[in-house]
Amino acid sequence: MKTLKNSILVLLLVMLSLSVKAQNQRNLQFFRPVGQAGLNVFETGKADTIPYEGVKVRVGGDFAMQFQALNQSNDLDSLVELGSNLNLPTANFNLDVQLYDGVRMHLRTYLSARHHEESWVKGGYLQMDKLDFIKDGFMEGFMDIATITIGLDEFNYGDAHFRRSDNARAIYNPFVGNYIMDAFSTEAFGDLTIQTNGIIGVIGLTNGKLNQNVVVNDNTDNKVSFFGKLGYDNQLNDDLRLRLTGSWYMNNGTTTGTWLYGGDRAGARYYNVLHTLAEGGSDFEPRINARFTKLTAIQVNPFIKFKGLEFFGIYEVASNGDDAGGAFTQTAAELLYRFGSNENFYLGGRYNNVTGKNVDAAQEKSTSRINVGAGWFLTNNILTKLEYVNQSYSGDGWNNTKYAGAEFSGINIEACISF
């Protein structure tokens, strides 16, 4: 609590020391709107609609609270009994700063998270959509379609990370949990994004490390990770939008590149599932992270929105380039219907399956999850959602473990505020 209070005090002092125009603090250039207005925004667009009027600071936050009522079981009858009660609420503190014409900074701090008791900076980045700070009009033609991003934060692999819950920022996620194989990591990165006539291209690299350090050991084999995306996104008419992207991530190191599915240090959104009476469990259950070395991952994402009907999908393969081999395949399909005068209500369902082997010689393991739910945007910045979730485990690869015959199911209610 003392650390939290000190962090908030420091942030308040920084805010008070800045010269800002409070009445315009929400009008930032090339910025994803917060709340319902930011739904289905992926890469920030290139429309230059906000005039630059000097340095502006946008102070924001995210809050999420859950009521969880789940039951679980397995073949060994070794899982803890879950009750029905509130989970620990989560909170984010966000700073977005317009530093110059076409230059913006983002910083997010997790004030309260499941996995860490203390508050800490999740990450941040500098986004450049113009290079006028070098010279007025410098490379203007190229920058009309280009965006340069540099930082230590989540990087743009796949489209699912735009819809997931980022600790307390759960307002873009129509359900409570993220995907089983959850591609999200905060690494030092830089990328170049091109957007023109509906075509999207991304090329970038990270240092492949979640925890940054400069110590070199004899057994260290750090390699740079390369990632990219190619796709098409177009509003064909007033009713129909089509988007299709393919993304890749590659790392050939044996001590880097293993964090793509284990980089979210906030913890998973279902609490205490698959914990045992004897040994407890991980804050990251029920996700799957094979921690492959020499990882190669490919994710394909279709997105279709026709009037109020919305479909988002995932086809993803993560393979191990090490001699032991192994691979996992993830499929997901999410169908929503948004309705109301401002589409402020929705009903929907999601199916998610992950199947594979940790090494080529291993037996296959599989897990599947079904979510059915509904949501209501009370305002642009307030969302409440209700879901039923059922996840089960199958395959000989789980034999003699707590996952053999494991299943959890029940109801979750989540309230989200983002501003």
Long-range contacts (C-beta under 8 A, 24 or more apart in sequence): 3-118, 3-119, 4-111, 4-112, 4-118, 4-119, 7-93, 7-109, 7-111, 7-119, 8-93, 8-111, 11-93, 11-95, 11-109, 15-57, 15-59, 18-55, 18-57, 19-55, 20-55, 20-56, 20-57, 21-53, 21-54, 21-56, 24-53, 24-56, 25-56, 25-57, 25-58, 25-59, 26-58, 27-56, 28-56, 28-58, 28-96, 28-98, 28-104, 29-98, 29-101, 29-102, 29-104, 29-129, 30-102, 30-104, 30-127, 30-129, 30-147, 31-58, 31-96, 31-104, 34-60, 34-171, 34-381, 34-418, 34-419, 35-171, 35-377, 35-379, 35-380, 35-381, 35-418, 35-419, 36-171, 36-342, 36-344, 36-377, 36-380, 36-381, 36-383, 37-380, 38-171, 38-172, 39-172, 40-241, 40-303, 40-305, 40-310, 41-162, 42-159, 42-162, 42-233, 42-243, 43-147, 43-156, 43-193, 43-195, 43-200, 43-202, 44-127, 44-147, 45-195, 46-129, 46-144, 46-145, 46-147, 46-195, 48-102, 48-129, 52-98, 52-100, 52-101, 52-102, 55-97, 55-98, 55-99, 55-100, 56-97, 56-98, 57-95, 57-96, 57-97, 57-98, 58-94, 58-95, 58-96, 58-97, 58-98, 59-94, 59-95, 60-93, 60-94, 60-95, 60-96, 60-418, 60-419, 61-91, 61-92, 61-93, 61-94, 61-168, 61-417, 61-418, 61-419, 62-90, 62-91, 62-92, 62-94, 62-166, 62-167, 62-168, 62-169, 62-170, 62-171, 62-416, 62-417, 62-418, 63-89, 63-90, 63-91, 63-92, 63-168, 63-416, 63-417, 63-418, 64-89, 64-90, 64-91, 64-165, 64-167, 64-168, 64-169, 64-170, 64-414, 64-415, 64-416, 64-417, 65-89, 65-414, 65-415, 66-176, 66-269, 66-271, 66-412, 66-413, 66-414, 66-415, 67-412, 67-413, 67-414, 68-270, 68-271, 68-410, 68-411, 68-412, 69-410, 69-411, 69-412, 70-270, 70-273, 70-389, 70-408, 70-409, 70-410, 70-411, 70-412, 71-408, 71-409, 71-410, 72-273, 72-274, 72-406, 72-407, 72-408, 72-409, 73-405, 73-406, 73-407, 73-408, 74-402, 74-403, 74-404, 74-405, 74-406, 74-407, 75-404, 75-405, 75-406, 76-402, 76-404, 78-276, 78-277, 78-278, 78-402, 79-274, 79-275, 79-276, 79-277, 79-402, 79-406, 80-272, 80-275, 80-276, 80-277, 82-272, 82-273, 82-408, 82-410, 87-114, 87-271, 88-112, 88-114, 88-271, 89-168, 90-114, 90-167, 90-168, 90-266, 91-167, 91-168, 92-122, 92-166, 92-167, 92-168, 92-169, 93-119, 99-126, 100-132, 100-133, 101-130, 101-132, 101-133, 102-128, 102-129, 102-130, 102-131, 102-132, 102-143, 103-127, 103-128, 103-129, 103-130, 103-133, 104-129, 106-151, 106-153, 108-153, 108-166, 110-167, 110-168, 110-266, 112-168, 113-167, 113-168, 113-265, 113-266, 113-267, 114-266, 114-267, 114-268, 114-271, 114-283, 115-265, 115-266, 115-267, 115-283, 115-284, 116-265, 116-266, 122-153, 122-166, 122-167, 122-186, 122-265, 122-266, 123-151, 123-152, 123-153, 123-154, 123-186, 124-151, 124-152, 124-153, 125-149, 125-150, 125-151, 125-152, 125-153, 126-150, 126-151, 145-194, 145-195, 145-196, 146-192, 146-193, 146-194, 147-192, 147-193, 147-195, 148-190, 148-191, 148-192, 148-193, 149-189, 149-190, 149-191, 149-193, 149-204, 150-189, 150-190, 151-188, 151-189, 151-190, 152-186, 152-187, 152-188, 152-189, 152-212, 153-186, 153-189, 154-184, 154-185, 154-186, 154-263, 155-185, 155-187, 155-189, 155-191, 155-204, 155-206, 155-227, 156-191, 156-193, 156-202, 156-204, 156-227, 156-229, 156-247, 157-183, 157-227, 157-229, 157-247, 157-248, 157-249, 157-260, 157-297, 157-299, 158-183, 158-229, 158-245, 158-247, 158-299, 158-301, 158-314, 158-316, 159-243, 159-245, 159-247, 159-299, 159-301, 159-303, 159-312, 160-299, 160-301, 160-314, 160-332, 163-312, 165-269, 166-266, 167-266, 168-416, 169-416, 169-418, 170-269, 170-383, 170-414, 170-416, 171-381, 171-383, 171-416, 171-417, 171-418, 174-334, 174-336, 174-346, 174-348, 174-350, 174-373, 174-375, 174-385, 175-348, 175-350, 175-371, 175-373, 175-385, 175-387, 175-389, 176-269, 176-270, 176-371, 176-373, 176-385, 176-387, 176-389, 176-412, 176-414, 177-268, 177-269, 177-270, 177-369, 177-371, 177-389, 178-264, 178-268, 178-269, 178-287, 179-314, 179-330, 179-332, 179-352, 180-286, 180-287, 180-288, 180-330, 180-352, 180-353, 180-354, 180-367, 180-369, 180-391, 181-261, 181-287, 181-288, 181-289, 181-316, 181-318, 181-328, 181-330, 181-354, 182-261, 182-264, 182-268, 182-287, 183-249, 183-260, 183-261, 183-297, 183-299, 183-316, 184-260, 184-261, 184-263, 184-264, 185-210, 185-259, 185-260, 185-262, 185-263, 185-264, 186-210, 186-263, 186-265, 187-225, 187-259, 187-263, 188-212, 191-227, 198-232, 198-233, 198-234, 199-231, 199-232, 200-229, 200-230, 200-231, 200-232, 200-233, 200-245, 201-228, 201-229, 201-230, 202-227, 202-228, 202-229, 202-230, 202-247, 203-227, 203-228, 204-228, 207-256, 208-251, 208-253, 208-256, 208-257, 208-259, 209-256, 209-259, 210-259, 210-262, 210-263, 210-265, 219-255, 220-255, 221-253, 221-254, 221-255, 221-256, 222-253, 222-255, 222-256, 223-251, 223-252, 223-253, 223-256, 223-257, 224-251, 225-249, 225-250, 225-251, 225-256, 225-257, 226-250, 226-251, 231-301, 233-303, 239-306, 239-307, 240-304, 240-305, 240-306, 241-303, 241-304, 241-305, 241-306, 242-303, 242-304, 243-301, 243-302, 243-303, 243-304, 244-300, 244-301, 244-302, 244-303, 245-300, 245-301, 246-298, 246-299, 246-300, 246-301, 247-298, 247-299, 247-300, 247-301, 248-296, 248-297, 248-298, 248-299, 249-295, 249-296, 249-297, 249-298, 250-295, 250-296, 250-297, 251-294, 251-295, 251-296, 252-294, 252-321, 253-293, 253-294, 254-293, 254-294, 254-322, 255-293, 257-292, 257-293, 257-294, 257-295, 258-291, 258-292, 258-293, 258-295, 260-295, 260-297, 260-318, 261-287, 261-288, 261-289, 261-290, 261-291, 261-318, 262-287, 262-289, 262-291, 270-389, 270-408, 270-412, 273-391, 273-408, 274-402, 274-403, 274-406, 274-408, 276-402, 286-367, 286-369, 286-391, 286-408, 288-328, 288-354, 288-367, 290-318, 290-320, 290-326, 290-328, 290-356, 290-358, 292-318, 292-319, 292-320, 292-321, 292-322, 292-326, 293-320, 293-321, 293-322, 294-320, 294-321, 294-322, 295-319, 295-320, 295-321, 296-321, 308-337, 308-338, 308-339, 308-343, 309-335, 309-336, 309-337, 310-335, 310-336, 310-337, 310-338, 310-348, 311-335, 311-336, 314-352, 318-356, 320-359, 324-359, 324-360, 324-361, 325-357, 325-359, 325-360, 325-361, 326-356, 326-357, 326-358, 326-359, 326-360, 326-362, 327-356, 327-357, 328-354, 328-355, 328-356, 328-357, 329-354, 329-355, 329-356, 330-354, 342-377, 344-376, 344-377, 344-378, 345-374, 345-375, 345-376, 345-377, 346-374, 346-375, 347-373, 347-374, 348-372, 348-373, 348-374, 349-373, 355-395, 357-397, 358-397, 362-397, 363-395, 363-396, 363-397, 363-399, 364-395, 364-396, 364-397, 365-393, 365-394, 365-395, 365-396, 365-397, 365-398, 365-403, 366-393, 366-394, 366-395, 366-397, 367-391, 367-392, 367-393, 367-394, 367-403, 368-392, 368-394, 381-417, 381-418, 381-419, 382-415, 382-416, 382-417, 383-415, 383-416, 383-417, 384-413, 384-414, 384-415, 384-416, 385-413, 385-414, 385-416, 386-411, 386-412, 386-413, 387-411, 387-412, 387-414
